[in-house]
Every structure is written in C-alpha cells, then in structure tokens.
C-alpha cells in the first residue's frame, strides 16, 4: 500500500467523507415546542441526531461517506479502475448533497414541520458533502485525458 499515491483530491474527499460520516451522530434537527416530535425525539427545546431523525437516509449518507475512503484505498493499493478516478465519487457527492438539502430544507422530517429546524450536524454534513465533491472534482480533473482544441488534427 502506497499512501504517497494519494493526491490532494483524494485527501480532501476522504476528509469530507469522514465529516459526513461523523455528522450522522451529531444533532441534525432542533425541536421547538412540546408538540414537536421526530421519530423517537420529543420537544421542547431538544435536538435529534441524524441517526435518530433520518430513518433510511442515515444508511445512504453512511454509504456516501464511505465512497471517497474506498476510492483512496483503491488508489493506495494500486488497483486499476474501469472509469476515470473521482467521477463516481463526484456522482455520489452530488446525490448526497441533494439529499442533505432535501431533508434539511425542503422536506424536514417530524411534525409539526414549523417546529423542526436544522442544527449544526446538518451543516457539518453539508460541508462534508461539498468537500467530497471538491476532492472528487480535483481528482477527476487531474486524471482526465487532455483534450485538443478544435481544429487540431494531430
């Protein structure tokens, strides 16, 4: 295993994956009053972690967090890939970011939705998702084949 084979993109994406994985166990949602409840969490003035507040999405986020770490492991081991490095991780990162924004801003879990607000764990997850995306984009730009400008025949 050669850790020197990892470049800046894999390291950034791996840090983002670790942040996303850790954020699942942080407080994602705050519950406002005594009527607010989210899965097993009940208000007033309490918080609910991503693990407790997200039923099936918690596993999706953990898989998305594992993607850049798996890519770094594949690169460090020197295995060949059938696709350019970083592209699959970028797709996973975009899906994770969309799901994070959807569950935090568009369709908040729990009832009543007006009493459920996002907490710092959601922000950590969002930063982790963007770090995965930035690292994957960095890596895919470095490993992409160089294109010729239009009009060049050779």
N, CA and C atoms as a LAMMPS dump frame, in Angstrom:
ITEM: TIMESTEP
0
ITEM: NUMBER OF ATOMS
462
ITEM: BOX BOUNDS ff ff ff
-5.0000000000000000e+02 5.0000000000000000e+02
-5.0000000000000000e+02 5.0000000000000000e+02
-5.0000000000000000e+02 5.0000000000000000e+02
ITEM: ATOMS id mol type element x y z
1 1 1 N 0.851 -1.169 0
2 1 2 C 0 0 0
3 1 3 C 0.898 1.234 0
4 2 1 N 0.636 2.118 -0.952
5 2 2 C 1.447 3.319 -1.13
6 2 3 C 0.589 4.551 -0.887
7 3 1 N 0.711 5.134 0.314
8 3 2 C -0.076 6.328 0.641
9 3 3 C 0.401 7.559 -0.111
10 4 1 N 1.602 7.504 -0.682
11 4 2 C 2.104 8.631 -1.47
12 4 3 C 1.41 8.721 -2.822
13 5 1 N 0.68 7.672 -3.21
14 5 2 C -0.069 7.698 -4.467
15 5 3 C -1.312 8.573 -4.354
16 6 1 N -1.712 8.871 -3.13
17 6 2 C -2.877 9.736 -2.934
18 6 3 C -2.494 11.18 -3.207
19 7 1 N -3.348 11.873 -3.924
20 7 2 C -3.084 13.288 -4.145
21 7 3 C -4.029 14.13 -3.303
22 8 1 N -3.979 15.406 -3.492
23 8 2 C -4.762 16.333 -2.685
24 8 3 C -6.269 16.087 -2.824
25 9 1 N -6.711 15.72 -4
26 9 2 C -8.131 15.475 -4.221
27 9 3 C -8.667 14.33 -3.384
28 10 1 N -7.921 13.218 -3.337
29 10 2 C -8.375 12.083 -2.522
30 10 3 C -8.376 12.418 -1.043
31 11 1 N -7.405 13.179 -0.604
32 11 2 C -7.338 13.544 0.816
33 11 3 C -8.495 14.463 1.191
34 12 1 N -8.782 15.451 0.334
35 12 2 C -9.902 16.357 0.6
36 12 3 C -11.209 15.585 0.617
37 13 1 N -11.407 14.701 -0.356
38 13 2 C -12.645 13.924 -0.42
39 13 3 C -12.761 12.978 0.775
40 14 1 N -11.645 12.395 1.212
41 14 2 C -11.69 11.498 2.37
42 14 3 C -12.032 12.249 3.646
43 15 1 N -11.487 13.449 3.801
44 15 2 C -11.839 14.275 4.967
45 15 3 C -13.335 14.612 4.927
46 16 1 N -13.849 14.928 3.736
47 16 2 C -15.275 15.19 3.597
48 16 3 C -16.112 13.961 3.93
49 17 1 N -15.64 12.781 3.525
50 17 2 C -16.355 11.556 3.852
51 17 3 C -16.375 11.278 5.345
52 18 1 N -15.257 11.544 5.99
53 18 2 C -15.205 11.352 7.448
54 18 3 C -16.137 12.345 8.138
55 19 1 N -16.158 13.598 7.667
56 19 2 C -17.079 14.591 8.24
57 19 3 C -18.534 14.186 8.038
58 20 1 N -18.856 13.714 6.85
59 20 2 C -20.228 13.291 6.585
60 20 3 C -20.606 12.102 7.458
61 21 1 N -19.691 11.159 7.613
62 21 2 C -19.966 10.002 8.459
63 21 3 C -20.149 10.373 9.921
64 22 1 N -19.322 11.289 10.411
65 22 2 C -19.45 11.722 11.807
66 22 3 C -20.688 12.567 12.046
67 23 1 N -21.101 13.309 11.017
68 23 2 C -22.251 14.201 11.194
69 23 3 C -23.539 13.435 11.46
70 24 1 N -23.621 12.2 11.035
71 24 2 C -24.834 11.402 11.263
72 24 3 C -25.108 11.261 12.759
73 25 1 N -24.063 11.294 13.569
74 25 2 C -24.219 11.113 15.007
75 25 3 C -24.285 12.433 15.767
76 26 1 N -24.264 13.547 15.04
77 26 2 C -24.411 14.868 15.648
78 26 3 C -25.869 15.317 15.555
79 27 1 N -26.188 16.408 16.226
80 27 2 C -27.559 16.936 16.228
81 27 3 C -27.872 17.564 14.878
82 28 1 N -28.815 16.986 14.158
83 28 2 C -29.238 17.497 12.851
84 28 3 C -30.438 18.414 12.968
85 29 1 N -31.326 18.122 13.903
86 29 2 C -32.582 18.856 13.994
87 29 3 C -32.817 19.323 15.419
88 30 1 N -33.396 20.513 15.549
89 30 2 C -33.832 21.041 16.836
90 30 3 C -35.344 21.04 16.866
91 31 1 N -35.909 20.613 17.987
92 31 2 C -37.359 20.546 18.143
93 31 3 C -37.794 21.709 19.024
94 32 1 N -38.766 22.483 18.531
95 32 2 C -39.12 23.73 19.17
96 32 3 C -39.986 23.631 20.402
97 33 1 N -41.187 23.105 20.296
98 33 2 C -42.104 23.128 21.436
99 33 3 C -42.442 21.708 21.884
100 34 1 N -43.346 21.59 22.852
101 34 2 C -43.674 20.278 23.423
102 34 3 C -44.461 19.394 22.468
103 35 1 N -45.015 19.945 21.403
104 35 2 C -45.773 19.157 20.429
105 35 3 C -44.885 18.583 19.325
106 36 1 N -43.666 19.08 19.213
107 36 2 C -42.771 18.623 18.149
108 36 3 C -42.218 17.243 18.486
109 37 1 N -42.275 16.364 17.513
110 37 2 C -41.649 15.053 17.678
111 37 3 C -41.107 14.576 16.334
112 38 1 N -40.013 13.852 16.435
113 38 2 C -39.304 13.361 15.265
114 38 3 C -38.789 11.974 15.613
115 39 1 N -39.4 10.962 15.04
116 39 2 C -39.107 9.557 15.368
117 39 3 C -39.145 9.381 16.88
118 40 1 N -38.016 9.122 17.538
119 40 2 C -38.011 8.933 18.983
120 40 3 C -37.736 10.193 19.77
121 41 1 N -37.449 11.295 19.104
122 41 2 C -37.112 12.546 19.786
123 41 3 C -38.378 13.375 20.007
124 42 1 N -38.472 13.979 21.181
125 42 2 C -39.621 14.822 21.519
126 42 3 C -39.132 16.155 22.067
127 43 1 N -39.902 17.219 21.759
128 43 2 C -39.591 18.552 22.264
129 43 3 C -40.008 18.686 23.712
130 44 1 N -39.875 19.8 24.326
131 44 2 C -39.44 21.09 23.792
132 44 3 C -37.928 21.298 23.945
133 45 1 N -37.411 22.141 23.111
134 45 2 C -36.02 22.595 23.144
135 45 3 C -35.026 21.45 23.241
136 46 1 N -35.215 20.42 22.443
137 46 2 C -34.271 19.308 22.383
138 46 3 C -33.741 19.204 20.967
139 47 1 N -32.74 18.382 20.808
140 47 2 C -32.182 18.15 19.482
141 47 3 C -32.252 16.662 19.167
142 48 1 N -32.168 16.364 17.882
143 48 2 C -32.264 14.99 17.409
144 48 3 C -31.113 14.757 16.431
145 49 1 N -30.375 13.687 16.648
146 49 2 C -29.233 13.392 15.779
147 49 3 C -29.727 12.899 14.427
148 50 1 N -28.835 12.879 13.465
149 50 2 C -29.172 12.349 12.16
150 50 3 C -29.501 10.879 12.218
151 51 1 N -28.848 10.152 13.108
152 51 2 C -29.118 8.73 13.243
153 51 3 C -30.549 8.49 13.726
154 52 1 N -31.012 9.289 14.679
155 52 2 C -32.373 9.133 15.193
156 52 3 C -33.414 9.778 14.293
157 53 1 N -33.062 10.861 13.639
158 53 2 C -34.038 11.615 12.864
159 53 3 C -34.237 11.132 11.441
160 54 1 N -33.247 10.471 10.885
161 54 2 C -33.333 10.011 9.499
162 54 3 C -33.449 8.496 9.505
163 55 1 N -34.524 7.974 8.967
164 55 2 C -34.716 6.528 9.04
165 55 3 C -33.852 5.799 8.011
166 56 1 N -34.196 5.841 6.748
167 56 2 C -33.427 5.127 5.724
168 56 3 C -32.278 5.971 5.193
169 57 1 N -32.418 7.286 5.285
170 57 2 C -31.377 8.164 4.744
171 57 3 C -30.065 8.039 5.499
172 58 1 N -30.093 7.641 6.754
173 58 2 C -28.841 7.522 7.51
174 58 3 C -27.917 6.509 6.866
175 59 1 N -28.461 5.433 6.31
176 59 2 C -27.626 4.428 5.645
177 59 3 C -27.11 4.933 4.302
178 60 1 N -27.922 5.709 3.611
179 60 2 C -27.481 6.295 2.35
180 60 3 C -26.321 7.251 2.597
181 61 1 N -26.429 8.061 3.658
182 61 2 C -25.351 9.002 3.968
183 61 3 C -24.089 8.285 4.423
184 62 1 N -24.224 7.204 5.15
185 62 2 C -23.041 6.434 5.55
186 62 3 C -22.366 5.791 4.339
187 63 1 N -23.15 5.312 3.378
188 63 2 C -22.556 4.773 2.151
189 63 3 C -21.871 5.869 1.339
190 64 1 N -22.484 7.049 1.291
191 64 2 C -21.864 8.172 0.586
192 64 3 C -20.579 8.607 1.281
193 65 1 N -20.547 8.512 2.604
194 65 2 C -19.338 8.868 3.348
195 65 3 C -18.223 7.856 3.107
196 66 1 N -18.592 6.619 2.839
197 66 2 C -17.58 5.584 2.61
198 66 3 C -16.979 5.658 1.211
199 67 1 N -17.665 6.253 0.251
200 67 2 C -17.212 6.269 -1.14
201 67 3 C -15.822 6.89 -1.325
202 68 1 N -15.524 8.075 -0.79
203 68 2 C -14.181 8.624 -1.014
204 68 3 C -13.097 7.853 -0.275
205 69 1 N -13.432 7.271 0.857
206 69 2 C -12.445 6.477 1.596
207 69 3 C -12.129 5.211 0.812
208 70 1 N -13.147 4.614 0.2
209 70 2 C -12.924 3.426 -0.634
210 70 3 C -12.081 3.786 -1.853
211 71 1 N -12.348 4.943 -2.462
212 71 2 C -11.538 5.38 -3.6
213 71 3 C -10.086 5.575 -3.193
214 72 1 N -9.86 6.194 -2.038
215 72 2 C -8.485 6.387 -1.564
216 72 3 C -7.81 5.046 -1.31
217 73 1 N -8.546 4.084 -0.766
218 73 2 C -7.986 2.759 -0.522
219 73 3 C -7.629 2.069 -1.841
220 74 1 N -8.501 2.188 -2.845
221 74 2 C -8.237 1.582 -4.154
222 74 3 C -6.992 2.194 -4.78
223 75 1 N -6.849 3.499 -4.678
224 75 2 C -5.693 4.175 -5.267
225 75 3 C -4.414 3.825 -4.503
226 76 1 N -4.491 3.784 -3.189
227 76 2 C -3.316 3.458 -2.385
228 76 3 C -2.858 2.015 -2.638
229 77 1 N -3.782 1.122 -2.912
230 77 2 C -3.437 -0.264 -3.201
231 77 3 C -2.949 -0.452 -4.625
232 78 1 N -3.159 0.541 -5.49
233 78 2 C -2.671 0.471 -6.86
234 78 3 C -3.559 -0.319 -7.801
235 79 1 N -4.822 -0.48 -7.459
236 79 2 C -5.747 -1.209 -8.327
237 79 3 C -6.143 -0.351 -9.521
238 80 1 N -6.438 -1.012 -10.629
239 80 2 C -6.892 -0.303 -11.819
240 80 3 C -8.405 -0.098 -11.738
241 81 1 N -8.852 1.014 -12.277
242 81 2 C -10.279 1.323 -12.307
243 81 3 C -10.779 1.31 -13.743
244 82 1 N -12.029 0.969 -13.934
245 82 2 C -12.625 0.944 -15.265
246 82 3 C -13.112 2.326 -15.692
247 83 1 N -13.116 3.291 -14.794
248 83 2 C -13.585 4.642 -15.085
249 83 3 C -12.538 5.622 -14.558
250 84 1 N -12.544 6.851 -15.033
251 84 2 C -11.58 7.835 -14.522
252 84 3 C -11.769 8.07 -13.028
253 85 1 N -10.673 8.214 -12.329
254 85 2 C -10.714 8.38 -10.87
255 85 3 C -11.472 9.639 -10.482
256 86 1 N -12.316 9.501 -9.499
257 86 2 C -13.031 10.641 -8.959
258 86 3 C -14.408 10.863 -9.54
259 87 1 N -14.706 10.293 -10.698
260 87 2 C -16.007 10.558 -11.318
261 87 3 C -17.155 9.92 -10.543
262 88 1 N -16.999 8.673 -10.137
263 88 2 C -18.062 8.017 -9.378
264 88 3 C -18.24 8.681 -8.019
265 89 1 N -17.137 9.111 -7.406
266 89 2 C -17.223 9.799 -6.127
267 89 3 C -17.942 11.142 -6.285
268 90 1 N -17.732 11.813 -7.398
269 90 2 C -18.431 13.077 -7.645
270 90 3 C -19.927 12.851 -7.791
271 91 1 N -20.316 11.783 -8.462
272 91 2 C -21.742 11.473 -8.607
273 91 3 C -22.352 11.178 -7.24
274 92 1 N -21.661 10.4 -6.432
275 92 2 C -22.143 10.084 -5.088
276 92 3 C -22.247 11.361 -4.247
277 93 1 N -21.277 12.256 -4.384
278 93 2 C -21.293 13.507 -3.619
279 93 3 C -22.475 14.382 -4.008
280 94 1 N -22.768 14.471 -5.29
281 94 2 C -23.9 15.29 -5.732
282 94 3 C -25.209 14.709 -5.197
283 95 1 N -25.35 13.399 -5.243
284 95 2 C -26.553 12.763 -4.705
285 95 3 C -26.664 13.036 -3.207
286 96 1 N -25.557 12.916 -2.489
287 96 2 C -25.58 13.167 -1.042
288 96 3 C -25.953 14.612 -0.736
289 97 1 N -25.405 15.56 -1.476
290 97 2 C -25.71 16.979 -1.242
291 97 3 C -27.185 17.252 -1.499
292 98 1 N -27.711 16.702 -2.575
293 98 2 C -29.128 16.911 -2.884
294 98 3 C -30 16.327 -1.772
295 99 1 N -29.669 15.14 -1.282
296 99 2 C -30.459 14.531 -0.212
297 99 3 C -30.325 15.291 1.105
298 100 1 N -29.143 15.814 1.388
299 100 2 C -28.951 16.61 2.605
300 100 3 C -29.804 17.873 2.55
301 101 1 N -29.764 18.57 1.425
302 101 2 C -30.561 19.782 1.272
303 101 3 C -32.057 19.445 1.308
304 102 1 N -32.433 18.342 0.674
305 102 2 C -33.847 17.952 0.658
306 102 3 C -34.357 17.672 2.064
307 103 1 N -33.611 16.893 2.846
308 103 2 C -34.084 16.527 4.183
309 103 3 C -33.93 17.664 5.186
310 104 1 N -33.073 18.61 4.93
311 104 2 C -32.88 19.7 5.877
312 104 3 C -33.682 20.946 5.585
313 105 1 N -33.92 21.228 4.305
314 105 2 C -34.582 22.481 3.952
315 105 3 C -35.938 22.291 3.287
316 106 1 N -36.063 21.307 2.423
317 106 2 C -37.28 21.168 1.635
318 106 3 C -38.332 20.324 2.349
319 107 1 N -37.961 19.128 2.776
320 107 2 C -38.909 18.209 3.407
321 107 3 C -38.349 17.749 4.749
322 108 1 N -38.49 18.584 5.751
323 108 2 C -37.976 18.239 7.084
324 108 3 C -38.799 17.106 7.676
325 109 1 N -38.139 16.154 8.304
326 109 2 C -38.903 15.089 8.959
327 109 3 C -39.536 15.606 10.247
328 110 1 N -40.492 14.865 10.76
329 110 2 C -41.118 15.227 12.029
330 110 3 C -42.349 16.1 11.857
331 111 1 N -43.067 16.233 12.967
332 111 2 C -44.264 17.072 12.959
333 111 3 C -44.273 17.938 14.209
334 112 1 N -44.814 19.085 14.187
335 112 2 C -45.166 19.886 13.019
336 112 3 C -43.905 20.426 12.358
337 113 1 N -43.872 20.503 11.034
338 113 2 C -42.645 20.919 10.335
339 113 3 C -42.171 22.315 10.711
340 114 1 N -43.088 23.166 11.141
341 114 2 C -42.697 24.518 11.536
342 114 3 C -41.894 24.564 12.823
343 115 1 N -41.96 23.513 13.62
344 115 2 C -41.227 23.458 14.883
345 115 3 C -39.937 22.658 14.782
346 116 1 N -39.614 22.167 13.596
347 116 2 C -38.374 21.419 13.373
348 116 3 C -37.423 22.334 12.616
349 117 1 N -36.245 22.57 13.179
350 117 2 C -35.251 23.388 12.492
351 117 3 C -33.933 22.623 12.415
352 118 1 N -33.075 23.051 11.504
353 118 2 C -31.804 22.361 11.331
354 118 3 C -30.829 22.791 12.424
355 119 1 N -29.921 21.884 12.748
356 119 2 C -28.93 22.132 13.789
357 119 3 C -27.533 21.991 13.191
358 120 1 N -26.497 22.077 14.001
359 120 2 C -25.125 22.137 13.498
360 120 3 C -24.684 20.862 12.789
361 121 1 N -25.231 19.714 13.121
362 121 2 C -24.861 18.473 12.45
363 121 3 C -25.24 18.475 10.978
364 122 1 N -26.351 19.138 10.657
365 122 2 C -26.757 19.257 9.256
366 122 3 C -25.732 20.078 8.481
367 123 1 N -25.24 21.146 9.108
368 123 2 C -24.228 21.983 8.449
369 123 3 C -22.926 21.22 8.261
370 124 1 N -22.545 20.403 9.241
371 124 2 C -21.331 19.584 9.113
372 124 3 C -21.495 18.604 7.954
373 125 1 N -22.688 18.01 7.831
374 125 2 C -22.955 17.085 6.724
375 125 3 C -22.868 17.8 5.384
376 126 1 N -23.395 19.01 5.312
377 126 2 C -23.351 19.768 4.063
378 126 3 C -21.915 20.118 3.682
379 127 1 N -21.118 20.538 4.661
380 127 2 C -19.702 20.83 4.396
381 127 3 C -18.98 19.555 3.958
382 128 1 N -19.27 18.437 4.614
383 128 2 C -18.666 17.164 4.227
384 128 3 C -19.026 16.78 2.809
385 129 1 N -20.283 16.969 2.423
386 129 2 C -20.697 16.661 1.058
387 129 3 C -19.984 17.53 0.033
388 130 1 N -19.837 18.814 0.343
389 130 2 C -19.131 19.7 -0.585
390 130 3 C -17.639 19.395 -0.638
391 131 1 N -17.053 18.959 0.464
392 131 2 C -15.643 18.56 0.433
393 131 3 C -15.445 17.303 -0.401
394 132 1 N -16.373 16.355 -0.303
395 132 2 C -16.294 15.163 -1.152
396 132 3 C -16.363 15.569 -2.615
397 133 1 N -17.288 16.45 -2.945
398 133 2 C -17.443 16.907 -4.327
399 133 3 C -16.205 17.654 -4.806
400 134 1 N -15.666 18.544 -3.971
401 134 2 C -14.474 19.304 -4.365
402 134 3 C -13.28 18.383 -4.576
403 135 1 N -13.086 17.433 -3.677
404 135 2 C -11.978 16.495 -3.838
405 135 3 C -12.139 15.61 -5.054
406 136 1 N -13.357 15.165 -5.325
407 136 2 C -13.599 14.321 -6.497
408 136 3 C -13.391 15.11 -7.782
409 137 1 N -13.824 16.365 -7.803
410 137 2 C -13.608 17.192 -8.989
411 137 3 C -12.126 17.455 -9.203
412 138 1 N -11.405 17.689 -8.124
413 138 2 C -9.965 17.917 -8.211
414 138 3 C -9.291 16.696 -8.821
415 139 1 N -9.657 15.52 -8.331
416 139 2 C -9.045 14.288 -8.803
417 139 3 C -9.426 13.984 -10.245
418 140 1 N -10.675 14.188 -10.606
419 140 2 C -11.094 13.87 -11.972
420 140 3 C -10.464 14.822 -12.98
421 141 1 N -10.188 16.056 -12.58
422 141 2 C -9.506 16.979 -13.487
423 141 3 C -8.065 16.559 -13.722
424 142 1 N -7.422 16.024 -12.709
425 142 2 C -6.031 15.607 -12.867
426 142 3 C -5.894 14.328 -13.675
427 143 1 N -6.864 13.433 -13.562
428 143 2 C -6.734 12.153 -14.251
429 143 3 C -7.454 12.114 -15.594
430 144 1 N -8.156 13.177 -15.937
431 144 2 C -8.881 13.197 -17.21
432 144 3 C -7.899 13.321 -18.365
433 145 1 N -8.212 12.675 -19.491
434 145 2 C -7.328 12.827 -20.648
435 145 3 C -7.376 14.253 -21.179
436 146 1 N -6.239 14.744 -21.628
437 146 2 C -6.161 16.111 -22.137
438 146 3 C -6.805 16.176 -23.514
439 147 1 N -7.7 17.123 -23.671
440 147 2 C -8.394 17.283 -24.941
441 147 3 C -7.66 18.291 -25.805
442 148 1 N -7.761 18.084 -27.088
443 148 2 C -7.152 19.008 -28.032
444 148 3 C -8.129 20.119 -28.352
445 149 1 N -7.618 21.304 -28.63
446 149 2 C -8.521 22.389 -29.019
447 149 3 C -9.141 22.096 -30.395
448 150 1 N -10.259 22.711 -30.699
449 150 2 C -10.891 22.48 -32.002
450 150 3 C -9.975 22.869 -33.145
451 151 1 N -10.014 22.068 -34.198
452 151 2 C -9.222 22.373 -35.387
453 151 3 C -7.858 21.73 -35.401
454 152 1 N -7.44 21.102 -34.317
455 152 2 C -6.135 20.443 -34.265
456 152 3 C -6.34 18.995 -34.706
457 153 1 N -5.6 18.574 -35.733
458 153 2 C -5.778 17.24 -36.271
459 153 3 C -4.847 16.215 -35.639
460 154 1 N -3.733 16.608 -35.144
461 154 2 C -2.761 15.641 -34.627
462 154 3 C -2.881 15.448 -33.167
